[in-house]
């Protein structure tokens, strides 16, 4: 046991002397986390309006058309995009424009108010692609507003006729329109109190932070793997094998050094994410700790395999960077696998990075408990056993 600890301490001292260690383990993940965070809106301070932009033109300019405008402006689905200088032809160009500055356009024709009072409201002019979800949403919202306005007008007309007081029309109309703010049947969206509603910027950082953390843990293995290579080239490893030190002691010693280094990196980056980026890693400390340990075990075993396979420092660098790019890209460290298709998601989970991302995001962005990280942790332990087994086989066969 003492020999294992001595080898691990020797590796740690040698690693911490290298400037590249701090570059790849701490500085680079911080820089790329900030860059990706800015790129995907992680530091956006403004609140975006999720409603569909809809061009609007009122050719009637009556009291009822203005009431219709108020109903549409209060919509939670569409956002009116108005410009008094626009004509109908301008709206038609905007709708068909490839930049899609508006999702659709609504035009209130002249005489609309009088037609509503007469009980035969004119049709609104709707410029939209009804085959798209956005077009259908705008159509349904416009239809709902028109029906509410027509219903209020009919109600007010009945009140004025029954009371034989034409002057009561306006008050009854306003009362009927206001009543739609609290309809008898409504749909209320609720969410579990255990899940906190997160902004898009917070969700972006909750993806970027663990992604860069895992990616650069793999990149940092190049320095650790080079230690094993340099020991072999300097014949220090062969001399060590002539002592009472067993191959297993050497292998485990190198592995523990890498594991300690990666765990230290994770601790610093998780603290940075929690305190500076406000990524809620510590919402479930046990789950985050389990993911950090199993991910570090997997990455350290991969580093051990790289060190056993590489025959030169250049190969150690290549064998570290190539897996970093392939495993990180395939595993969703750059772009969330949730936005890809089912097939790519399945292929992506061939990479251990995908399982690490699942576990960290289950805690930090999805609000789930420790039970949600058990499967990702088990998968990472499986990869760790596979990499360690291959490294032991390669180490033993290369030193025969």
C-alpha positions in Angstrom: 0.0 0.0 0.0 2.9 2.4 0.8 4.4 1.8 -2.6 1.1 2.7 -4.3 0.8 5.9 -2.3 4.4 6.8 -3.0 3.9 6.4 -6.8 0.7 8.4 -6.7 2.4 11.2 -4.7 5.4 11.2 -7.1 3.0 11.6 -10.1 1.1 14.4 -8.4 4.2 16.4 -7.6 5.4 15.9 -11.1 2.1 16.9 -12.6 1.6 20.0 -10.5 5.0 21.3 -11.6 3.8 21.3 -15.2 2.3 24.6 -16.4 0.2 22.7 -19.0 -1.6 21.0 -16.1 -3.2 24.2 -14.9 -3.9 25.3 -18.5 -5.9 22.2 -19.4 -7.4 21.4 -16.0 -8.6 24.8 -14.9 -7.9 27.7 -17.2 -9.2 26.2 -20.5 -12.5 24.8 -19.1 -13.3 28.2 -17.5 -12.5 30.1 -20.7 -14.5 27.8 -22.9 -17.4 27.7 -20.4 -17.7 31.4 -20.6 -17.3 31.4 -24.4 -20.0 28.8 -24.9 -22.2 30.5 -22.3 -22.0 33.8 -24.3 -22.6 32.0 -27.6 -25.8 30.2 -26.4 -27.2 33.1 -24.4 -26.1 32.0 -21.0 -25.3 35.5 -19.9 -28.3 37.2 -21.5 -29.8 39.8 -19.0 -32.9 40.7 -21.0 -36.1 38.6 -21.0 -37.1 37.4 -24.4 -40.7 37.5 -25.6 -41.7 34.0 -26.6 -44.9 35.1 -28.4 -45.2 34.9 -32.2 -44.6 38.3 -33.9 -47.7 39.2 -36.0 -47.9 42.2 -38.4 -51.0 44.3 -37.8 -52.9 46.8 -39.9 -56.2 48.5 -38.9 -57.9 49.9 -42.0 -61.2 50.6 -40.1 -60.0 52.7 -37.1 -63.4 52.3 -35.4 -64.1 51.9 -31.7 -64.8 48.2 -32.2 -61.6 47.7 -34.2 -59.7 49.3 -31.4 -61.3 46.9 -28.9 -60.2 44.1 -31.2 -56.7 45.5 -31.1 -56.8 45.4 -27.3 -57.9 41.8 -27.2 -55.1 40.7 -29.6 -52.5 42.8 -27.8 -53.4 41.0 -24.5 -52.8 37.6 -26.1 -50.2 35.2 -24.6 -49.7 33.6 -28.0 -49.1 36.5 -30.4 -47.3 39.8 -30.2 -48.5 42.6 -32.5 -45.8 44.1 -34.7 -47.3 47.5 -35.8 -46.0 50.3 -38.1 -48.4 53.0 -39.2 -46.4 53.5 -42.4 -47.0 49.9 -43.6 -49.6 49.0 -46.3 -51.1 45.7 -47.1 -48.4 45.0 -49.7 -45.7 45.6 -47.1 -47.2 43.0 -44.8 -47.5 40.5 -47.7 -43.7 40.9 -48.3 -42.9 40.5 -44.6 -44.8 37.2 -44.4 -43.2 35.6 -47.4 -39.7 37.0 -46.5 -37.2 34.2 -45.8 -36.0 36.0 -42.7 -39.4 35.5 -41.2 -39.5 38.8 -39.2 -43.2 38.1 -38.6 -45.0 34.8 -38.4 -48.2 36.1 -39.9 -50.2 39.3 -40.5 -53.7 40.5 -39.6 -55.5 43.2 -41.5 -58.8 44.7 -40.2 -60.8 45.8 -43.2 -62.6 49.1 -43.5 -66.2 48.9 -42.3 -65.4 46.1 -39.8 -66.9 47.9 -36.8 -70.2 48.6 -38.6 -70.5 45.0 -39.7 -70.0 43.7 -36.2 -72.8 46.0 -34.9 -75.0 44.8 -37.8 -74.5 41.2 -36.7 -72.6 40.1 -39.8 -68.9 40.9 -39.1 -66.6 41.1 -42.0 -63.8 38.5 -42.2 -60.3 39.7 -41.1 -57.6 39.4 -43.7 -55.1 36.8 -42.4 -51.7 36.4 -44.1 -50.2 33.2 -42.9 -49.2 29.7 -43.9 -52.0 27.5 -42.4 -49.9 24.4 -43.0 -47.4 25.5 -40.3 -47.9 25.3 -36.5 -47.2 29.1 -36.2 -49.8 29.9 -38.9 -52.4 27.8 -37.2 -51.7 29.3 -33.8 -52.1 32.8 -35.2 -55.3 31.8 -36.9 -56.8 30.3 -33.8 -55.9 33.3 -31.7 -57.4 35.8 -34.2 -60.6 33.7 -34.4 -60.9 33.6 -30.6 -60.6 37.4 -30.4 -63.1 37.9 -33.2 -65.6 35.6 -31.5 -65.2 37.3 -28.2 -65.8 40.7 -29.8 -68.8 39.6 -31.7 -70.3 37.9 -28.7 -69.8 41.0 -26.6 -71.5 43.1 -29.3 -74.5 40.8 -29.5 -74.8 40.7 -25.7 -74.7 44.5 -25.5 -77.3 44.8 -28.3 -79.7 42.5 -26.5 -79.3 44.5 -23.3 -80.0 47.8 -25.1 -83.1 46.3 -26.8 -84.5 44.7 -23.7 -84.0 47.9 -21.6 -85.1 50.1 -24.5 -82.1 52.3 -23.6 -79.6 52.5 -26.6 -77.2 54.4 -24.3 -76.6 51.3 -22.2 -75.0 49.6 -25.2 -71.5 50.9 -24.5 -71.6 50.0 -20.8 -72.9 46.5 -21.5 -70.3 46.0 -24.2 -67.4 47.0 -22.0 -68.8 44.7 -19.2 -69.1 41.8 -21.7 -65.5 42.3 -23.0 -64.1 42.5 -19.5 -65.9 39.3 -18.6 -63.6 37.4 -21.1 -60.7 38.2 -18.9 -62.1 35.6 -16.4 -63.9 33.0 -18.6 -66.0 30.3 -17.0 -63.7 27.6 -18.3 -59.9 28.1 -18.3 -56.8 26.0 -18.5 -54.2 26.5 -15.8 -50.6 25.2 -16.2 -49.0 23.9 -13.0 -45.7 22.4 -12.2 -44.3 20.4 -9.3 -43.0 22.6 -6.5 -39.9 20.3 -6.5 -38.9 21.6 -9.9 -37.9 25.3 -10.1 -38.7 27.1 -13.3 -35.4 28.0 -15.0 -34.7 30.7 -17.6 -33.1 29.8 -20.9 -29.8 31.4 -19.8 -29.6 29.3 -16.7 -30.4 26.1 -18.7 -27.6 27.0 -21.2 -25.0 27.4 -18.4 -26.3 24.2 -16.8 -25.3 22.4 -20.0 -22.1 24.3 -20.9 -20.5 24.0 -17.4 -20.5 20.2 -17.1 -19.8 19.8 -20.8 -16.6 21.8 -20.6 -15.6 20.2 -17.3 -15.7 16.7 -18.7 -14.2 17.6 -22.0 -11.1 19.2 -20.5 -10.7 16.5 -17.9 -10.0 14.3 -20.9 -7.7 16.9 -22.5 -5.7 17.2 -19.3 -4.8 13.5 -19.5 -2.1 14.2 -22.0 0.2 15.4 -19.3 -0.6 12.5 -17.0 -0.2 10.0 -19.8 3.2 11.5 -20.7 4.5 10.6 -17.2 4.0 6.9 -17.9 5.6 7.3 -21.4 8.6 9.1 -20.0 9.1 6.5 -17.3 9.1 3.8 -20.0 11.6 5.8 -22.2 13.9 6.6 -19.4 13.9 3.0 -18.2 12.7 4.1 -14.8 9.8 1.8 -15.1 12.0 -1.2 -15.9 14.2 -0.5 -13.0 11.2 -0.2 -10.7 10.0 -3.6 -11.8 13.2 -5.1 -10.6 12.3 -4.2 -7.1 9.6 -5.7 -4.9 7.1 -3.3 -6.5 4.4 -5.3 -8.4 3.0 -4.2 -11.7 -0.4 -3.9 -10.0 1.0 -1.4 -7.5 2.5 0.7 -10.3 -0.7 0.7 -12.3 -2.9 1.6 -9.3 -0.5 4.3 -8.2 -0.7 6.0 -11.5 -4.4 5.6 -11.6 -4.9 7.2 -8.1 -2.7 10.2 -9.1 -4.9 10.8 -12.1 -8.1 10.3 -10.1 -7.0 12.7 -7.4 -6.0 15.3 -10.0 -9.4 15.1 -11.8 -11.4 15.1 -8.6 -9.5 18.3 -7.6 -10.3 19.8 -11.0 -14.0 18.9 -10.6 -14.2 20.3 -7.1 -12.9 23.7 -8.3 -15.0 23.8 -11.4 -18.2 22.8 -9.6 -17.5 25.5 -7.0 -17.0 28.0 -9.8 -20.2 26.9 -11.5 -22.2 27.1 -8.3 -20.9 30.4 -7.0 -20.2 32.4 -10.2 -22.4 30.8 -12.9 -25.3 30.0 -10.5 -25.5 26.4 -11.8 -27.2 24.6 -9.0 -24.9 21.6 -8.6 -25.4 21.6 -4.8 -29.2 21.2 -5.0 -28.5 17.5 -4.5 -24.9 17.4 -3.1 -24.9 13.6 -2.9 -26.0 13.1 -6.5 -23.4 15.7 -7.7 -20.6 14.0 -5.6 -21.6 10.6 -7.0 -21.4 11.9 -10.6 -18.1 13.7 -10.0 -16.5 10.5 -8.5 -17.7 8.1 -11.2 -16.9 10.5 -14.0 -13.4 11.0 -12.6 -12.9 7.2 -12.2 -13.9 6.8 -15.9 -11.7 9.6 -17.2 -8.7 8.5 -15.0 -9.0 4.9 -16.4 -9.1 6.3 -19.9 -5.9 8.3 -19.1 -4.3 5.1 -17.8 -5.1 3.3 -21.1 -3.7 6.2 -23.1 -0.5 6.1 -21.1 -0.2 2.3 -21.7 -0.9 2.6 -25.4 1.3 5.6 -26.2 4.9 5.0 -27.1 6.0 8.7 -27.2 4.9 12.0 -25.8 3.5 13.0 -29.2 1.3 9.9 -29.3 0.1 10.7 -25.7 -1.0 14.1 -26.9 -2.8 12.7 -30.0 -4.4 9.9 -28.0 -5.7 12.5 -25.5 -7.0 15.1 -27.9 -8.6 12.8 -30.4 -10.8 11.1 -27.8 -11.6 14.5 -26.3 -13.0 15.8 -29.5 -14.8 12.6 -30.6 -16.2 11.6 -27.2 -17.2 15.2 -26.3 -18.8 16.0 -29.6 -20.6 12.6 -29.8 -21.6 12.8 -26.2 -23.4 16.2 -26.3 -20.8 18.3 -24.5 -21.1 21.0 -27.2 -24.7 20.7 -28.4 -27.4 19.0 -26.2 -28.4 15.6 -27.4 -32.0 16.6 -26.6 -32.2 18.6 -29.8 -31.0 15.7 -32.0 -33.0 12.8 -33.3 -33.5 9.5 -31.5 -30.9 7.7 -33.6 -28.2 10.2 -32.9 -29.1 10.2 -29.2 -28.7 6.4 -29.1 -25.3 6.6 -30.9 -24.2 9.5 -28.6 -24.6 7.3 -25.6 -21.8 5.1 -26.8 -19.7 7.9 -25.4 -19.2 8.0 -21.7 -19.4 11.8 -21.9 -23.2 11.4 -22.7 -23.8 9.5 -19.5 -21.8 12.1 -17.5 -23.8 14.9 -19.1 -27.1 13.1 -18.3 -26.2 12.8 -14.6 -25.0 16.3 -14.1 -27.9 17.8 -16.0 -30.4 15.7 -14.2 -29.3 17.4 -11.0 -28.4 20.9 -12.2 -31.1 21.7 -14.8 -33.8 19.0 -14.6 -34.3 19.2 -10.8 -34.2 15.5 -10.3 -32.9 13.5 -7.2 -30.1 11.1 -6.6 -32.1 8.2 -8.1 -31.8 9.9 -11.5 -28.0 9.6 -11.5 -27.8 5.9 -10.5 -28.0 4.7 -14.1 -25.4 7.2 -15.5 -23.1 6.5 -12.6 -23.4 2.7 -13.2 -22.6 3.2 -16.9 -19.5 5.3 -16.1 -18.3 2.6 -13.7 -18.7 0.1 -16.5 -16.6 2.2 -18.8 -14.0 2.7 -16.0 -13.7 -1.1 -15.5 -13.4 -1.6 -19.3 -10.7 1.1 -19.7 -8.8 -0.1 -16.6 -8.9 -3.7 -17.7 -7.6 -2.8 -21.2 -4.9 -0.7 -19.6 -3.8 -3.5 -17.3 -3.7 -5.9 -20.2 -1.7 -3.6 -22.3 0.7 -2.6 -19.5 1.3 -6.3 -18.6 1.9 -7.3 -22.2 4.2 -4.4 -23.1 6.4 -5.1 -20.2 6.9 -8.8 -20.8 
